[in-house]
Amino acid sequence: MQIGSGANTYEWQDSWAAFPESESAKTGWSHHGVTVTESGQIITYHQGDPTMMVLDPDGSLVRTFPVEVSDAHGITLVNEGGQELLWIADNGRKRHPSVGYDYPAGETRGQVLKMDLEGNVLASLTRPDLDVYREGMYSPTWVAVNEERHCGNGDVWVADGYGQSYVHRYDSSGNYIASINGEEGEAGSFNCPHAIFIDRRSSDQGGSGAELYVADRANGRVQVYDLEGNYKRVFGSDFLTTPSGFVTHGDLLVIAELRARLTVCGKNDEFVCYLGANDQVCDVEGWPNNKDASGNVVATSLLETGKFNSPHGLAVDAQGNLYVAEWLIGGRFIRLGKV
């Protein structure tokens, strides 16, 4: 079926990906990212196992490779000197069916890793030595890179979305530079800066004009900074509820919103339309899953074609097709084919 209208019409496909069936795939709580390589292959993470999966555009599984992470929460593709590499933001813990889909006991071991497309770890970033981490949890959720191929300086930005609601900046060698937390600007402190993204829609060939977008999720807005960490503006409070991830295609900005929709914005970040909006499902007890008669968390029975449940990971390919990984038991991986 089709969703959207006019220039923003898509073919909804929610059974296109040929993931192998297993008990861990059925019971794992999907909470990961997704990205697309320059050749059009889609890279995402398994619902329950520490495994990356590579698919062809037709949805066939090409290969898998193991990774030592709790979850590939944020997956960012970069190109360095002609080589495609991945940055993985691992939030450091994962809900598990053996403990009623709570988090297992023990320390949260958040980490940020750089790896090749075979899973070989090339670098990692050290948590900044800041006062907020004397007792506070570090749980990174996303990475954005000011890539040199786009005339950037190679800086790496890390969102500690589930920890202390900071965004940290490192240089291309992994040395810590500084942090922002929203208090720099008029909008105020971040509350779950879930995703970050470098927007180049308005940049020139020299890279000037690129900006850092911060999905200030629990505040229902997007804060925008320059690439030196200076606050510029805020938008979306009047039409966003839970911004969780970004992609751009042409002049359009598409924002994944955890509360059951995608939001499409124009070149100036103005609201254009919603895709697959399904707000009412978020009010169901146990959302994004359900609860049984005994109050146990169980997989949802409310998934509908053409309506989202909980968009989390978001990617776009060169043709403008969108790939959405939802946050729920068993996962749902949706392809929106550009019409």
Secondary structure by P-SEA (a helix, b strand, c coil): cccccccbbbbbbccccccccccccccccccccccccccbbbbbbcccccbbbbbcccccccbbbbbccccccbbbbbbcccbbbbbbbcccbbbbccccccccccccccbbbbbccccccccccccccccccccbbbbbcccccccccccccbbbbbbcccccbbbbbbccccccccccccccccccccccccbbbbbccccccccccbbbbbccccccbbbbbccccccccccccccccccccccccccbbbbbbcccbbbbbcccccccccccccccccccccccbbbcccccccccccccccccccccbbbbcccbbbbbbbbcccbbbbbbccc
